[in-house]
Structures are given as C-alpha cells and as structure tokens.
Amino acid sequence: MMVLRTFNVNEEKLYKEYKKIMARNNVTVGQDLNQHIAETVKNHTTGNDQFLISQWIDEKDMKAVPAFFSDNKIWKEYADKLTKHEFYELEKKAMELDFVIKDSYKEMEDVRKGVRYG
C-alpha cells in the first residue's frame, strides 16, 4: 500500500542536484527514499544488538574478535596471538561463514534469474 508523505529539505540547491543525479540514474526520489528506508530498517531493526553487554554473560562462548570488515592486518595480528584451539575455532567459523555467503549468493543469483524457493 502506498502512503503519501511530505518532507523538508534544508538546502534547496543540494536537493536540486540530488534530483538531477536521480534522474540521470533513471531513479525517482521516491524510489531512492524507499530503498534507503528499507536498508535502514534491515540494518537497524534489531538495534544492532550483536554487541550487547548481556552476551558476555548469557553466551559463555562469546569471543571478542576484530570487527568483521577490519583491515586484514588487524585480523592477522589477532590470529597470530591465538592458541591452537582458538585458531581452530576461528578457522571453523570462517568456513561456516564461507558456506553462508556462497549459499546466499546462490539464492541471490536464482532470484535474479526468476527462480524462487518456498
């Protein structure tokens, strides 16, 4: 269901330039705003609670690791300090993530081809 909303623009010159960019990309302002809203909701619905302090108590196996998209140098420094067992756990998690990424990529490819599951 479409809902009509209005909004303020703080800088008219900036907004006009934005509209030119959107037109050049064959995207309406509404389409761009809808995409931005969807991404914001997707990325923040949970409140990004993956780092709640309660996890340190509730999840006994919670590990402090570098941020996922940290520079590889930081990950290397982290990995160099691990025990053999901790390194094995990191390697196992990396393989699991590789599987998740490949599986998600396959589903994205299928959706682009028009194949749907479930």
Number of C-alpha atoms within 10 A of each C-alpha: 3 4 4 5 5 4 5 6 8 8 8 10 9 11 13 11 11 13 14 15 14 16 12 10 9 10 13 15 16 10 12 12 11 12 12 12 12 12 12 11 12 11 11 11 10 9 11 9 11 9 11 10 9 10 14 13 10 9 9 8 9 11 11 8 12 15 9 8 8 10 10 11 9 14 15 11 11 13 17 11 10 13 10 11 9 13 15 12 13 16 13 12 12 12 12 12 12 12 12 12 12 12 12 12 12 12 15 14 12 13 12 10 9 8 10 10 6 2
